[in-house]
Amino acid sequence: MNEKLTRLWATKTKNDEWWSSFVTAPLAIAFNYFVVDIKWLTPNLITLASFITTIIASAFILAGGTGNFIIAAVLIHLSHVFDCMDGQMARYRKTSSLSGGFYDKLTDQIQVTLWFGAIGYAAYSQSHSILPVWLAFTGVAFYSLRGYVKYVTIYTQMLRDSKYLEKLSKEKSDAEKENIAGLGFGVAANLRWFLSEQRKILLFNEGVFIFMLSLALVLDALTPMLWVFAISQLFYGLARGWQRGWQIQHKQVVSIEK
């Protein structure tokens, strides 16, 4: 394994989401291998490319039709590959910035709204039922609630302990140092990691959305996918809100994962 690839692999997020871990992040590393040393190509430009690709994918979904759906599925994956690439490039070059992280997270939230809003409209056009639109709205609203709970938790914990973020940052840094698989580890260690990662599909985070969206578009099964999306986000939005509130009430240490 050459040094460049080893350094790129080290930029991969250790606690990544399910589909990101196995598909889009490794693809991003492969793409970065050829472009990461191009100076004018910055992480922020790749973030912009990801967002533009999201908009184009949404337009193909709105256009409807099997061919357009398949193109949209490919573009959704490409957008997420770009979304992985920007962070990897910044870490590889050691040029990570607060503004870059802000725009990356902001566009991530917007793209979920665009994709599922487009899917809701496309399913409505097929069925002439308002139900898919309501399911898409419910899913996006409660996915947003998961993020809102995270930041309300931070605000509330900071009122109690002004050093809360400092302690949380140290805990996160210590956790990220615990490499349990990847390059330099044996087959058994990587297999154990692979099997443990499978449970993340049940968390229905952004990486799982990529898989769900693309599969639904290829199979033209939009409304069933929206049911899964709406129910999962309704459950996790309410459960995470109750969990954080209970932990704060009982003065427990609260992590802030979404």
C-alpha positions in Angstrom: 0.0 0.0 0.0 1.6 3.3 -1.1 1.9 6.2 1.3 -0.6 8.5 -0.4 -3.4 5.9 -0.2 -2.6 5.1 3.4 -2.8 8.9 4.3 -6.1 9.1 2.4 -7.6 6.1 4.2 -6.6 7.7 7.5 -9.0 10.7 6.6 -12.0 8.4 6.4 -14.4 9.1 9.2 -14.0 6.4 11.8 -17.6 6.3 13.0 -19.2 6.8 9.6 -22.8 5.9 8.6 -23.6 2.5 7.2 -23.7 3.1 3.4 -21.0 5.7 3.7 -18.6 3.2 5.4 -19.0 0.6 2.7 -19.7 2.5 -0.5 -19.5 6.2 -0.8 -16.5 6.9 1.5 -14.3 4.3 -0.2 -15.3 5.7 -3.6 -14.5 9.2 -2.4 -11.0 8.0 -1.4 -10.5 6.5 -4.8 -11.6 9.8 -6.5 -9.4 11.8 -4.1 -6.4 9.7 -5.0 -6.4 11.4 -8.4 -7.5 14.9 -7.5 -6.4 15.7 -3.9 -3.1 17.3 -5.1 -4.8 19.6 -7.5 -4.3 22.9 -5.7 -7.1 24.9 -7.3 -9.6 22.2 -6.4 -10.6 23.1 -2.8 -12.9 21.3 -0.4 -15.4 24.1 -0.6 -15.6 23.7 -4.4 -16.3 20.0 -3.9 -19.0 20.9 -1.4 -20.5 23.2 -4.0 -20.3 20.4 -6.6 -22.1 18.1 -4.2 -24.9 20.7 -3.7 -25.3 21.4 -7.5 -25.4 17.6 -8.2 -28.2 17.4 -5.5 -30.2 20.0 -7.3 -29.8 18.3 -10.7 -30.8 14.9 -9.2 -33.9 16.5 -7.7 -34.8 18.0 -11.1 -34.6 14.5 -12.7 -36.8 13.1 -10.0 -39.4 15.9 -10.6 -39.3 15.1 -14.3 -40.4 11.6 -13.6 -40.1 8.4 -15.7 -38.0 5.3 -15.2 -34.9 6.7 -17.1 -34.9 9.9 -15.2 -35.3 8.0 -11.9 -32.2 5.9 -12.7 -30.2 8.9 -13.6 -31.3 10.6 -10.4 -30.2 7.5 -8.4 -26.7 7.7 -9.9 -26.5 11.5 -9.2 -27.6 11.0 -5.6 -24.7 8.6 -5.1 -22.3 11.0 -6.9 -23.5 13.9 -4.7 -22.7 11.8 -1.6 -19.3 10.8 -2.9 -18.5 14.5 -3.3 -19.9 15.1 0.2 -17.4 12.5 1.6 -14.6 13.9 -0.6 -14.6 17.4 0.8 -13.9 16.4 4.3 -11.3 13.8 3.3 -9.5 16.4 1.2 -9.5 19.0 4.0 -8.1 16.5 6.5 -5.5 15.2 4.0 -4.3 18.7 3.4 -4.7 19.7 7.0 -6.8 22.7 5.9 -10.1 21.9 7.8 -12.0 25.1 8.6 -15.0 26.1 10.7 -16.7 27.7 7.7 -16.1 24.7 5.5 -17.7 22.4 8.2 -20.6 24.9 8.5 -21.4 24.9 4.8 -21.0 21.2 4.5 -23.6 20.5 7.3 -25.9 23.3 6.0 -26.0 21.8 2.5 -26.5 18.3 3.9 -29.7 19.4 5.6 -30.9 21.2 2.5 -30.3 18.2 0.3 -32.4 15.9 2.5 -35.3 18.4 2.0 -34.8 18.7 -1.7 -34.6 14.9 -2.3 -37.5 13.9 -0.2 -39.6 16.8 -1.3 -39.0 15.8 -5.0 -39.8 12.2 -4.2 -43.0 13.3 -2.5 -44.0 15.3 -5.6 -43.1 12.5 -8.0 -45.1 9.9 -6.0 -48.0 12.3 -5.9 -47.9 12.7 -9.7 -48.0 8.9 -10.0 -50.8 8.2 -7.5 -52.7 11.5 -7.5 -52.8 11.0 -3.7 -51.7 13.6 -1.2 -50.4 10.9 1.1 -46.8 10.8 -0.3 -46.5 14.6 0.1 -47.6 14.2 3.8 -45.2 11.4 4.4 -42.3 13.3 2.9 -43.2 16.4 5.0 -43.4 14.3 8.1 -40.1 12.6 7.5 -38.2 15.8 6.8 -39.8 17.6 9.8 -38.8 14.9 12.3 -35.4 14.4 10.7 -34.9 18.2 11.3 -36.2 17.7 14.9 -33.3 15.2 15.5 -30.9 18.0 14.6 -32.8 20.6 16.6 -32.8 18.3 19.7 -29.0 18.1 19.4 -28.5 21.8 19.5 -31.0 22.4 22.2 -29.1 19.8 24.2 -25.9 21.7 23.7 -27.5 25.0 24.8 -29.1 23.5 27.9 -25.9 21.7 28.9 -23.9 24.9 28.4 -26.2 26.6 30.9 -25.3 24.0 33.4 -21.6 23.6 32.6 -19.7 26.2 30.6 -17.0 23.6 29.9 -19.4 21.0 28.5 -18.2 21.4 24.8 -14.6 21.2 25.9 -15.2 17.9 27.7 -17.3 16.6 24.9 -14.6 17.5 22.4 -12.0 15.6 24.4 -14.3 12.5 24.7 -14.9 12.6 20.9 -11.1 12.9 20.2 -10.3 10.0 22.5 -13.0 7.8 20.8 -11.7 8.6 17.3 -8.2 7.4 18.3 -9.6 3.9 18.8 -9.0 2.3 15.4 -10.5 -1.1 15.3 -10.3 -2.0 11.6 -9.0 -0.8 8.3 -5.6 -0.9 6.7 -3.1 -2.7 8.9 -5.6 -4.9 10.7 -6.3 -8.5 10.0 -9.2 -10.2 8.2 -10.9 -11.2 11.5 -10.8 -7.6 12.9 -12.2 -6.2 9.7 -14.9 -8.9 9.7 -15.9 -8.1 13.2 -16.1 -4.4 12.4 -18.1 -5.1 9.2 -20.7 -7.1 11.2 -20.9 -4.5 14.0 -21.5 -1.7 11.4 -24.7 -3.4 10.0 -26.8 -2.2 13.0 -26.3 1.3 11.8 -28.8 0.7 8.9 -31.5 0.8 11.6 -30.5 4.4 12.7 -31.8 5.8 9.4 -29.2 8.6 9.1 -28.0 10.4 6.0 -25.9 7.5 4.6 -28.9 5.1 4.8 -31.0 7.7 3.0 -28.7 7.4 0.0 -29.3 3.7 -0.2 -33.1 4.0 0.4 -33.5 6.8 -2.2 -31.5 5.2 -4.9 -33.1 1.8 -4.4 -36.6 3.3 -4.4 -35.9 5.2 -7.6 -34.5 2.2 -9.4 -37.4 0.0 -8.3 -39.9 2.8 -8.8 -41.2 2.2 -5.2 -41.5 5.7 -4.0 -44.4 5.6 -1.6 -43.3 2.5 0.3 -39.9 4.1 0.8 -41.6 7.3 2.1 -43.5 5.3 4.6 -40.2 3.9 5.9 -38.7 7.3 6.0 -41.6 9.0 7.8 -42.0 6.3 10.4 -38.3 6.0 11.2 -37.8 9.8 11.5 -41.0 10.1 13.6 -39.7 7.4 16.0 -36.2 8.7 16.2 -37.2 12.4 16.5 -39.5 11.8 19.4 -37.3 9.1 21.0 -34.2 11.2 20.9 -36.1 14.2 22.3 -37.4 12.2 25.2 -34.0 10.6 25.8 -32.1 13.9 25.9 -34.8 15.5 28.2 -34.7 12.6 30.6 -30.9 12.6 30.7 -30.8 16.4 31.4 -33.5 16.1 34.0 -31.5 13.4 35.8 -28.2 15.3 35.3 -26.6 12.7 33.3 -23.8 13.2 30.7 -25.4 13.7 27.4 -23.7 13.1 24.1 -24.9 15.0 21.0 -25.0 12.6 18.2 -28.0 13.0 15.9 
